[in-house]
Amino acid sequence: MEKISYSSMDYKSKMSHKHTCAMFSLLAFIVFLGIASLILIVQIYIYEERMDVFRQNMEKTKVDLQNMGHEFGKMIKSNVCPNIVSREDWKARPPKERQEMKTPVSFVILHHTYMDECFNFDDCCKEMRKIQDFHMDDRGWWDIGYSYLVGEDGLVYEGRNWTTVGAHAPWYNDKSIGISIMGDYTSKLPNQAAIAAVESLIGCALLNGVLEPDYILYGHRQARNGTECPGDALFKYIQTWPHWKPGDHFPPKP
């Protein structure tokens, strides 16, 4: 019987073929890894570029929002805060002295001047000067006593303002904003323009952080013995306001 045998050359040829295939597969895998790595690097570069653009847009948006916030704040203040006539505008005398008041304060004390009413800018400016002369010359105070005064022209007139200790209510001068409506409101109320100006001024004080959010409102008679200020009619009216607190409070109770 014929014998068939395989030479060593056949075996080596088969092994060489397998080795070549393995090398080709390894080379293909390396090329694939290289291409994949290159694609990944390109994707990372594109991502970083997009993130830079995103960060720039976010910074711009942040600045825009901040600017919008400032403008919105100005808009709110312009809508809440009343028109305030400066001391210069009503031709005030300079104060003899002044004492800085720490804010925010906890009280609003409402007064009437128990003097003349005024319904236009010129008359209210004259009344302001008359009140200041009375307080400084007759009573010997450093300045007009109140923080602000209000006319029935609907304007607020700057007195000592809300950063200066007042001279309108013992025990409360250094912890309150003193607001006085020009006129006598024993038997009648101020007009709506004056009342709205007072409410607006209190809102403005809250907005500017010079008045505590949980402030207490008193009529002058509640903060000092022996006075009927701010007049029976006005005092009865402010008892409907949300921050008014009943009772007499002189000296302040802890």
JOWO-V489710 format. One record per backbone hydrogen bond with DSSP energy under -0.5 kcal/mol. CO is the residue of the C=O (numbers start at 1). NH is the residue of the N-H. E is the energy in kcal/mol with one decimal. If there is no record, write none. Layout:
BEGIN
((CO;NH;E) (CO;NH;E))
END
This chain:
BEGIN
((7;10;-0.6) (7;11;-1.3) (8;12;-2.3) (9;13;-2.3) (10;14;-2.1) (11;15;-2.4) (12;16;-2.5) (13;17;-2.0) (14;18;-2.2) (15;19;-2.4) (16;20;-2.4) (17;21;-2.2) (18;22;-2.3) (19;23;-2.5) (20;24;-2.6) (21;25;-2.6) (22;26;-2.5) (23;27;-2.9) (24;28;-2.7) (25;29;-2.4) (26;30;-2.5) (27;31;-2.6) (28;32;-2.6) (29;33;-2.8) (30;34;-2.4) (31;35;-2.7) (32;36;-3.0) (33;37;-2.8) (34;38;-2.4) (35;39;-2.7) (36;40;-2.6) (37;41;-2.7) (38;42;-2.4) (39;43;-2.6) (40;44;-2.7) (41;45;-2.4) (42;46;-2.6) (43;47;-2.8) (44;48;-2.8) (45;49;-2.4) (46;50;-2.5) (47;51;-2.9) (48;52;-2.5) (49;53;-2.1) (50;54;-2.8) (51;55;-3.1) (52;56;-2.4) (53;57;-2.4) (54;58;-2.6) (55;59;-2.6) (56;60;-2.3) (57;61;-2.8) (58;62;-2.8) (59;63;-2.5) (60;64;-2.7) (61;65;-2.9) (62;66;-2.5) (63;67;-2.7) (64;68;-2.7) (65;69;-2.7) (66;70;-2.5) (67;71;-2.6) (68;72;-3.1) (69;73;-2.8) (70;74;-2.4) (71;75;-2.6) (72;76;-2.8) (73;77;-2.6) (74;78;-2.7) (75;79;-1.6) (76;80;-2.7) (77;81;-2.8) (82;84;-0.6) (83;85;-0.6) (83;156;-2.3) (84;86;-0.6) (85;158;-2.9) (86;90;-1.8) (87;92;-2.5) (88;91;-0.8) (99;165;-3.0) (105;212;-3.1) (106;216;-2.4) (107;177;-2.0) (108;110;-0.5) (108;218;-2.5) (109;179;-2.4) (110;220;-2.0) (111;181;-2.1) (118;152;-1.7) (120;124;-2.5) (121;125;-2.4) (122;126;-2.0) (123;127;-2.3) (124;128;-2.3) (125;129;-2.1) (126;130;-2.1) (127;131;-2.6) (128;132;-2.5) (129;133;-2.4) (130;134;-2.1) (131;135;-2.5) (132;136;-2.7) (133;137;-3.0) (133;138;-0.7) (134;138;-1.1) (134;139;-1.7) (135;141;-2.6) (142;96;-2.6) (145;167;-2.5) (146;160;-2.4) (147;159;-2.4) (147;161;-2.0) (148;180;-2.0) (149;157;-3.7) (150;182;-2.8) (151;154;-1.7) (155;151;-2.1) (156;85;-3.8) (157;149;-2.4) (161;164;-0.9) (163;101;-2.6) (169;172;-2.1) (169;173;-1.0) (172;175;-1.8) (173;166;-1.8) (175;106;-1.0) (175;107;-1.1) (176;178;-0.6) (177;109;-2.2) (177;179;-0.6) (178;147;-1.6) (178;148;-2.1) (179;111;-2.9) (180;150;-2.3) (180;182;-0.5) (181;113;-1.8) (183;114;-2.3) (183;185;-0.5) (185;233;-0.7) (185;234;-1.6) (186;233;-0.9) (191;195;-2.0) (192;196;-2.8) (193;197;-1.7) (194;198;-2.0) (195;199;-2.3) (196;200;-2.4) (197;201;-2.3) (198;202;-2.2) (199;203;-2.1) (200;204;-2.3) (201;205;-2.2) (202;206;-2.0) (203;207;-2.3) (204;208;-2.0) (205;210;-2.0) (205;211;-1.0) (206;209;-1.2) (210;105;-2.4) (212;215;-1.7) (216;108;-2.3) (217;245;-1.6) (218;110;-2.6) (219;222;-2.0) (219;223;-0.7) (220;223;-1.4) (220;224;-1.0) (222;249;-3.6) (224;227;-0.6) (228;231;-2.3) (229;221;-2.0) (231;235;-2.9) (232;236;-2.2) (233;237;-1.7) (234;238;-2.3) (235;239;-0.7) (236;239;-0.5) (237;240;-1.8) (238;241;-1.6) (241;244;-1.4) (243;217;-2.6))
END
